[in-house]
């Protein structure tokens, strides 16, 4: 049996879910990070009610 461990994630930025533009600011930030070579994506943190821009690699 193989045990998989979750990847280490780094939160690059946080955006409130109640923002009038919704997740757009987080999506735009993640796109800018990807343009600079960082594999960033947006996830929703339900416990804090925030959109998080995360990467699976260590922040540089």
Phi, psi and omega in degrees: 000136180254135178255125179262133177258141179296148180293148175287122181251144176244127177276119180274324183199155178237142179225134181294139180290339180276009180299141181303332180265010178065230183273359183306313180301321178293318179297319179294319179296316179297320179297320178295322178293320178295323178296334178268003175099003178266129181282084185254148175213163182259133174230158179258127174260103185293326183292327179257355182056049180226151168270130179249136171263117185236159172226149180277353178255166179292142179294144182255000000 
